[in-house]
Amino acid sequence: MTSPLSAADLYHVGVVVSDLEATAARLSAVAGYRWTKTLEYTVPVTTPAGDLEVPFRLCFSVQAPHLELVAEIPGTLWTAAPGGTTHHLGYWVDDIETVSAELSACGFAFEAGPRGDGPPTFAYHLDSGGTRIEIVDRAMFGDWAGFLETMS
């Protein structure tokens, strides 16, 4: 069986935090990161437990390796991990449905994806050891570096 993901397509490490601005400032001070503007939007999401309207607040580091800081959303899978550790690994993929099915076959349970009739643009999967993977449609960000610079 071929791998559903390619290591070369890892494009960010996601960290869910209780204080977005304070965490960004601290990482800037200790590692020199610059950040995009804070992005705020609500996404209709489906999960095995039901449908949600998820109010995201997040930012990305402009420099690689890229970090995604996500403001904690209580009562969802976007809650801060104990000790503030990594929440997920984000990978670009070309076919969300196929890769999502392959991850499920590899033991990564589906956790969440967009709700609606259109083609899926992302999905979250979690394995029994606690490793969470986010897959994102590569077509959403044709020029990732340009997006980051424009948003900073």
C-alpha positions in Angstrom: 0.0 0.0 0.0 1.3 3.5 -0.8 1.3 6.1 1.9 -1.8 8.4 1.9 0.4 11.4 2.7 3.8 12.7 1.6 6.2 14.1 4.2 7.0 16.9 1.6 3.4 18.1 1.9 3.6 18.9 5.6 3.0 22.6 5.6 2.2 23.6 9.2 2.1 22.5 12.8 -1.1 23.5 14.5 -1.2 24.6 18.2 -4.5 25.4 19.9 -3.9 28.0 22.5 -5.9 29.7 25.2 -4.5 33.2 24.4 -3.8 33.7 20.7 -2.2 37.2 21.0 0.0 36.3 24.0 1.2 33.1 22.5 2.1 34.9 19.2 3.9 37.6 21.1 5.9 35.1 23.1 6.9 33.1 20.1 7.9 36.3 18.3 10.1 37.2 21.3 11.8 33.9 21.6 12.0 32.7 18.0 11.6 35.9 15.9 8.4 34.8 14.2 6.2 37.3 12.3 2.5 36.5 12.0 -0.3 37.0 9.6 -3.2 39.1 10.7 -5.6 37.2 12.9 -8.2 35.5 10.7 -11.7 35.2 12.0 -14.4 33.2 10.3 -17.2 30.7 11.2 -17.2 27.3 9.4 -20.1 24.9 9.4 -18.5 21.6 10.4 -19.7 18.0 10.6 -18.4 15.6 13.2 -19.4 12.0 14.1 -21.2 13.6 17.1 -23.2 16.1 15.0 -23.0 19.4 13.2 -21.4 22.6 14.6 -20.8 26.2 13.7 -17.2 26.7 14.6 -16.0 30.3 15.2 -12.3 30.2 14.3 -9.7 32.8 15.3 -6.2 31.9 14.0 -3.0 33.1 12.6 0.0 31.6 10.7 3.7 32.3 11.1 5.1 33.9 8.0 8.4 32.1 8.3 8.9 28.4 7.8 8.6 26.0 9.4 5.0 27.3 9.6 3.0 27.4 12.8 -0.7 27.8 12.9 -2.0 29.2 16.2 -5.7 28.5 16.8 -7.7 30.2 19.6 -9.2 27.5 21.8 -12.9 26.8 21.1 -14.3 25.0 24.2 -16.6 22.1 23.6 -15.0 21.2 20.3 -11.9 19.3 19.1 -10.2 22.6 19.0 -9.3 22.7 22.7 -5.8 23.3 24.0 -3.8 20.1 24.5 -2.5 19.5 28.1 0.7 21.5 28.4 0.1 23.4 25.2 1.5 20.7 23.0 1.0 20.2 19.3 -2.7 19.9 18.3 -2.3 18.7 14.7 0.0 18.3 11.6 -1.3 20.0 8.5 -0.8 18.4 5.1 -1.6 19.5 1.5 -3.5 16.9 -0.5 -5.0 16.9 -4.0 -8.0 14.7 -3.2 -9.6 15.1 0.2 -12.1 12.3 -0.1 -9.6 9.7 -1.3 -6.9 10.7 1.3 -9.5 10.9 4.0 -10.7 7.3 3.2 -7.1 6.1 3.1 -6.3 7.7 6.5 -9.4 6.0 7.9 -8.2 2.7 6.5 -4.8 3.3 8.3 -6.5 3.7 11.7 -6.9 7.5 11.7 -10.6 8.0 12.7 -12.5 10.9 11.0 -13.1 13.7 13.4 -14.3 16.7 11.4 -14.8 18.2 8.0 -16.8 20.9 6.3 -20.6 20.6 6.2 -22.3 21.3 2.9 -22.9 20.1 -0.6 -19.6 21.2 -2.2 -16.4 19.2 -2.4 -14.7 18.9 1.0 -11.8 21.4 1.5 -10.3 19.9 4.7 -10.7 17.0 7.2 -9.3 16.1 10.6 -8.3 12.6 11.5 -7.1 11.2 14.9 -5.3 7.9 15.6 -5.5 5.9 18.8 -2.2 7.3 20.0 -3.4 10.9 19.8 -1.7 12.0 16.6 -4.1 14.4 14.8 -3.8 15.1 11.1 -5.5 17.9 9.2 -5.6 17.5 5.4 -6.3 20.6 3.3 -7.1 20.9 -0.4 -3.9 22.2 -2.0 -6.0 24.2 -4.5 -7.3 26.5 -1.6 -3.9 28.2 -1.5 -2.2 28.2 -4.9 0.4 30.7 -3.7 0.9 29.8 0.0 4.0 32.1 0.5 2.1 35.0 -1.3 -0.9 34.5 0.9 1.2 34.6 4.1 2.9 37.8 3.0 -0.3 39.5 1.9 -1.9 38.7 5.3 1.0 39.9 7.4 
